[in-house]
Amino acid sequence: NSEEARSVDLSLRSENEERGFYTENFHSASWVFRGDDSSPDNSPRCLSKRPRPVAVRERTVRIAKGTGDYPWGFRIQFSKPILVTEVDTNSAAEEAGLQVGDIVLAVNGTDVTSMPHSQAANLARKGPDILTLLVGSDISRCPNTPRPTCRGYLHKRTHSGILKGWRKRWFVLKHDGCLHYYKHKKDEGKCKPLDVTKLEGAEIGVDSSLGKPFVFKCVPQTGNKIFYFCATSNQEMKRWLEAMDKAVHPVHQNHVWVDVTLHNTSLPPLAIKNPECLGLLHQLDKSRDMWTQHYCILKDGCLYFYAGIRSTHAIGGIYLQGYTVSEQSLGSRRSVIEMKPPSEEFQTFYLCAENVNENKRWITALKTSINKWVTLHQAIQDFMNRPLEETKM
């Protein structure tokens, strides 16, 4: 559970918690929705095998051709649609933002959704040195994980220490809008960065005041620092300015499933289609040692709470991804539903239905609903462990 993954979801977390939803574990990791398909043949690793309606966000990725046998640095799978199954670390593909799980929709402007992967690979090899891919991210199943948006060496102006002037440093701009820098490229991932600066709201632009070519500056929104950077060429300077501009003016997008749950909160309880379980539950408020009754709807790993069956909207709920459910005794109650998180840093919940049989019905439904989700890491491992014909690009 990377810090990047946590930071990307901060705005979502605050929005949902204002609506009374507990989302901590969901936003601390990336999750893949596998739905009702729990058998191996229908698991996320076979998502290309049985096409189904999904929510896909499209984007264009431009990859500069490198050297060697695999100049772009990624691997595609023999499937329809064509899937990206591997992206090399520090490759041109990673730098361009290509990600494992991306669906390749077009290569250099040619639709490849019904094309054999070998033909799509040849189309890429015969094209220009800048490979242009239209890719889609099926984020209801495979949410994107943060990856660096730009990296490379820059000279940074310094006024501290014995040596004043320009020092060569390795910079990494990440999808969370934070600029990290290290003494050397090899330090990335092994050492703490020398500094981390959040670029959202910063002022950036070309600077000619120092009488040096290819210099640009960054003035963060907070603090009193002004950073001056020097690139090796005009093209390199433009690459960094474009990437930084995206970090300065970020586009915040919800996970598709979060959009769905937020929509459901505005509906009356009986308007949610195909619930997995519904009925009255009491929830323990430990701070006041009280049990509060709610009318509850369970749907796709989310438990919605309503004041009553005639309510017009939900008053809150719990995102259940990663939770384990069991029957426990608690105080004078011999049968209580315990929902335990995978880590002690998250909250444990206690619920109780009208009787023991109702508790068992809810426990079965909760377990089934939670099992519709797996972690992104596990889904990718399952996917990669399955023998598939692939092409390295």
C-alpha positions in Angstrom: 0.0 0.0 0.0 2.1 2.8 -1.3 2.1 6.4 0.0 1.2 7.4 -3.6 -1.9 5.2 -3.6 -3.0 6.8 -0.3 -2.4 10.4 -1.4 -4.4 10.0 -4.7 -7.5 9.2 -2.7 -7.4 12.0 -0.1 -10.0 14.1 -1.8 -12.3 11.1 -2.3 -11.9 10.1 1.3 -13.0 13.4 2.7 -15.9 13.7 0.3 -17.2 10.2 1.3 -16.7 10.7 5.0 -18.8 13.8 4.9 -21.6 11.6 3.7 -21.0 9.2 6.6 -19.1 6.5 4.7 -16.2 4.6 6.1 -13.8 4.2 3.2 -10.3 3.9 4.8 -9.4 0.4 3.8 -10.7 0.8 0.2 -8.6 3.9 -0.3 -5.5 2.5 1.3 -5.1 -0.1 -1.5 -6.1 -0.7 -5.1 -8.9 -3.1 -5.6 -10.2 -5.1 -8.6 -13.9 -6.0 -8.9 -14.5 -9.5 -10.1 -18.2 -9.5 -9.5 -20.0 -12.9 -9.3 -17.3 -14.7 -11.2 -15.5 -16.6 -8.5 -14.4 -19.7 -10.5 -10.9 -19.7 -12.0 -12.2 -19.5 -15.6 -14.0 -16.3 -14.8 -11.5 -14.6 -12.5 -9.8 -11.2 -13.3 -6.9 -13.0 -14.9 -9.3 -14.2 -17.7 -11.1 -10.9 -18.1 -10.2 -10.9 -21.8 -11.8 -14.3 -22.2 -15.4 -13.3 -21.6 -16.1 -9.8 -22.6 -18.7 -8.0 -20.6 -19.9 -4.4 -20.4 -17.3 -2.4 -18.4 -16.5 1.2 -17.6 -13.4 2.2 -19.7 -11.6 5.5 -19.6 -9.6 6.1 -22.7 -6.4 8.1 -23.0 -3.6 8.5 -25.5 -0.1 7.4 -24.7 2.9 8.4 -26.8 6.1 6.3 -26.3 9.4 7.4 -27.7 11.3 4.6 -29.3 14.5 3.6 -27.5 17.3 1.2 -28.4 17.8 -2.5 -28.2 15.6 -5.5 -29.0 12.7 -4.1 -27.1 12.8 -0.3 -27.7 9.5 0.6 -26.0 9.7 -1.6 -22.9 6.3 -3.3 -22.6 4.6 -6.6 -23.3 1.2 -7.4 -24.8 -0.9 -10.5 -24.4 -2.4 -12.6 -27.1 -6.1 -11.8 -26.5 -9.0 -9.8 -27.7 -8.9 -7.1 -26.6 -5.1 -6.8 -26.5 -3.9 -6.3 -22.9 -0.6 -4.8 -21.6 0.8 -7.5 -19.2 4.2 -6.0 -18.3 5.8 -2.6 -18.3 9.6 -2.4 -17.7 10.9 -0.3 -14.9 12.5 3.0 -16.1 11.4 2.2 -19.7 10.0 4.7 -22.2 6.6 3.0 -21.8 6.6 3.6 -18.0 7.7 7.2 -18.5 4.8 7.7 -20.9 2.3 6.4 -18.4 1.5 2.9 -19.9 0.3 0.6 -17.2 -0.3 -3.1 -16.6 -3.9 -3.9 -17.4 -4.3 -1.2 -20.0 -6.4 -2.4 -23.0 -4.8 -1.4 -26.4 -7.6 0.1 -28.6 -5.6 1.7 -31.4 -1.9 1.7 -32.6 -0.8 4.8 -34.6 -4.4 5.6 -35.4 -5.4 2.1 -36.5 -8.1 0.3 -34.6 -6.8 -3.0 -33.2 -9.7 -4.2 -31.1 -10.4 -7.1 -33.4 -6.9 -7.6 -34.7 -4.5 -10.4 -33.7 -1.8 -9.1 -31.3 1.0 -10.1 -33.8 -0.5 -7.9 -36.4 -0.8 -5.0 -33.9 2.9 -5.6 -32.9 3.9 -5.4 -36.6 1.9 -2.2 -37.0 3.8 -0.7 -34.1 7.2 -1.8 -35.4 6.6 -0.4 -38.9 5.4 3.0 -37.6 7.3 6.2 -36.6 9.7 6.4 -33.7 7.0 7.9 -31.6 4.5 5.0 -30.9 1.0 6.4 -30.4 -1.4 4.1 -28.5 -5.0 4.7 -27.6 -5.5 2.7 -24.5 -8.4 2.1 -22.1 -8.4 1.4 -18.4 -11.1 -0.9 -17.2 -11.0 0.8 -13.8 -14.1 -1.0 -12.4 -12.0 -4.1 -12.5 -8.4 -2.9 -12.5 -8.0 0.6 -11.0 -4.9 2.5 -12.1 -2.0 2.7 -9.6 0.1 5.8 -9.4 3.3 5.8 -11.5 5.9 8.4 -12.3 4.7 10.8 -15.0 8.1 12.3 -15.7 11.7 11.5 -14.6 15.2 12.4 -15.6 18.3 14.4 -14.7 18.0 18.2 -14.2 20.5 20.7 -12.9 19.1 22.4 -9.8 20.3 25.8 -8.6 21.3 25.8 -4.9 22.3 28.5 -2.5 23.1 26.2 0.4 26.3 24.4 1.4 29.8 25.0 0.5 29.3 24.6 -3.3 26.9 27.2 -4.6 25.6 27.1 -8.1 24.1 24.2 -10.2 24.0 20.6 -9.1 22.9 17.6 -11.2 20.0 15.7 -9.5 17.6 12.9 -10.5 14.0 14.1 -10.5 10.8 12.1 -10.4 7.4 13.7 -10.9 4.6 11.3 -9.7 0.9 11.1 -10.5 0.1 12.5 -7.1 1.6 15.8 -8.2 4.7 15.5 -6.0 8.2 16.2 -7.3 10.9 14.0 -5.7 14.6 14.4 -6.3 17.6 12.3 -5.5 21.3 12.6 -5.7 21.6 9.8 -8.3 19.2 7.8 -10.4 20.2 4.6 -8.6 18.9 6.1 -5.3 15.2 6.1 -6.5 13.4 3.4 -4.6 16.4 2.7 -2.3 16.9 5.9 -0.5 14.6 8.6 0.8 14.3 11.6 -1.6 16.4 14.7 -0.7 13.1 16.7 -0.9 9.5 16.3 -1.9 7.5 19.3 -3.2 3.7 19.2 -4.1 3.2 21.1 -7.3 -0.6 21.6 -7.2 -1.3 25.3 -7.4 2.4 26.2 -8.0 3.6 28.8 -10.6 5.9 27.4 -13.3 7.4 28.8 -16.4 10.5 29.6 -18.5 13.0 31.9 -16.7 15.5 34.1 -18.5 16.7 36.2 -15.6 19.8 34.1 -15.0 21.2 34.5 -18.5 21.3 30.7 -19.0 19.5 28.7 -21.6 16.8 26.1 -20.9 16.1 27.3 -17.4 12.7 27.2 -15.8 11.4 27.9 -12.4 8.8 26.6 -10.0 7.2 28.6 -7.1 5.2 26.2 -4.9 1.9 27.5 -3.4 3.2 26.9 0.2 6.5 27.9 1.6 9.0 30.5 0.6 11.1 28.5 -1.8 11.7 29.2 -5.5 13.2 26.3 -7.5 15.3 26.9 -10.6 15.9 24.0 -12.9 18.1 23.7 -16.0 17.5 21.2 -18.7 19.9 20.0 -21.4 17.8 21.1 -24.4 14.7 23.0 -25.3 12.8 19.8 -26.0 13.7 18.4 -22.5 12.6 21.7 -20.9 9.2 21.5 -22.7 8.8 17.9 -21.6 9.2 18.9 -18.0 7.0 22.0 -18.3 4.2 20.0 -19.8 4.3 17.3 -17.1 4.5 19.9 -14.3 1.6 21.9 -15.8 -0.6 18.7 -15.4 0.6 18.4 -11.8 -0.2 22.1 -11.2 -3.7 21.7 -12.6 -4.7 18.2 -11.7 -7.9 16.5 -12.9 -9.4 14.6 -10.0 -11.4 11.5 -11.0 -13.2 9.1 -8.8 -12.9 5.3 -9.1 -15.9 4.2 -11.1 -17.2 2.1 -8.3 -17.0 5.2 -6.0 -19.2 7.1 -8.5 -21.7 4.2 -8.3 -21.9 4.2 -4.6 -22.2 7.9 -4.4 -25.1 7.7 -6.9 -26.7 4.9 -4.8 -26.6 7.1 -1.6 -29.1 9.5 -3.2 -31.6 6.7 -3.8 -34.3 5.3 -1.5 -33.2 1.9 -0.2 -35.6 -0.2 -2.3 -34.5 1.6 -5.5 -31.0 -0.1 -5.4 -31.2 -2.8 -7.9 -30.5 -6.5 -7.1 -29.3 -6.1 -3.5 -27.5 -9.1 -1.9 -29.2 -8.6 1.4 -31.6 -6.2 3.1 -33.2 -5.7 6.4 -32.8 -4.2 9.9 -29.4 -4.3 11.6 -28.3 -2.7 14.9 -24.8 -1.1 14.9 -22.7 -0.7 18.0 -21.5 2.8 18.8 -18.5 1.9 21.1 -18.0 5.5 22.2 -21.4 5.7 23.7 -21.9 1.9 24.3 -25.2 2.1 22.4 -26.8 0.1 19.6 -28.4 2.1 16.8 -30.9 0.6 14.4 -30.6 1.1 10.7 -32.4 -0.3 7.6 -29.5 -1.7 5.6 -28.9 -2.6 2.0 -25.9 -4.7 0.9 -24.6 -4.3 -2.7 -21.2 -5.2 -4.2 -19.1 -4.8 -1.1 -20.9 -1.7 0.2 -23.3 -1.7 3.2 -25.6 1.2 3.0 -27.3 2.6 6.2 -30.8 4.3 6.1 -32.8 5.8 9.0 -35.7 3.6 7.9 -37.3 1.8 4.9 -39.1 4.9 3.8 -35.9 7.1 3.8 -35.1 9.1 0.6 -31.3 8.6 0.8 -28.6 6.8 2.7 -27.2 8.3 5.9 -23.9 6.5 5.6 -22.3 3.1 5.1 -19.1 1.0 5.1 -16.8 0.0 2.2 -16.2 -3.7 3.1 -13.2 -4.6 0.8 -10.7 -6.7 2.7 -12.9 -7.2 5.8 -13.4 -10.7 7.3 -16.8 -11.5 8.8 -17.6 -13.9 11.7 -20.1 -14.6 14.5 -19.0 -13.6 17.9 -20.4 -13.1 21.4 -20.2 -9.6 22.8 -21.3 -8.6 26.3 -24.9 -9.9 26.9 -25.4 -10.6 23.2 -24.5 -14.2 22.3 -24.6 -13.7 18.6 -23.0 -10.6 17.0 -21.7 -10.0 13.5 -18.0 -8.9 13.8 -16.5 -7.2 10.7 -12.8 -7.1 11.1 -10.3 -5.1 8.9 -7.0 -6.6 7.6 -5.0 -4.1 9.7 -5.4 -2.8 13.2 -5.2 0.8 11.9 -8.7 0.5 10.5 -12.0 0.2 12.3 -13.7 -3.0 13.5 -17.6 -3.0 13.2 -20.2 -4.9 15.2 -23.7 -5.5 13.9 -26.6 -7.5 15.2 -29.8 -8.6 13.5 -33.1 -9.5 15.1 -32.2 -13.1 15.9 -29.5 -15.8 15.4 -30.9 -17.0 12.0 -30.9 -13.5 10.7 -27.3 -13.0 11.8 -26.3 -16.1 9.9 -28.1 -14.9 6.8 -26.3 -11.6 6.9 -22.9 -13.2 7.5 -23.3 -15.4 4.5 -24.3 -12.5 2.3 -21.5 -10.2 3.6 -18.9 -12.8 2.9 -20.2 -13.3 -0.6 -20.2 -9.6 -1.3 -16.7 -9.1 0.1 -15.4 -11.9 -2.1 -16.4 -10.0 -5.2 -13.2 -7.9 -4.7 -9.5 -8.8 -4.8 -6.5 -6.6 -4.4 -4.9 -5.3 -7.6 -1.6 -6.9 -6.6 -3.3 -10.3 -6.3 -5.2 -9.9 -9.5 -2.1 -9.1 -11.4 -0.2 -12.0 -9.9 -3.0 -14.4 -10.9 -3.1 -12.9 -14.3 0.7 -13.2 -14.8 0.8 -16.7 -13.5 -1.5 -18.0 -16.2 0.5 -19.2 -19.3 -0.3 -16.8 -22.1 1.2 -16.1 -25.5 2.8 -12.6 -25.3 4.9 -10.3 -27.4 7.6 -8.1 -26.0 7.8 -4.6 -27.6 
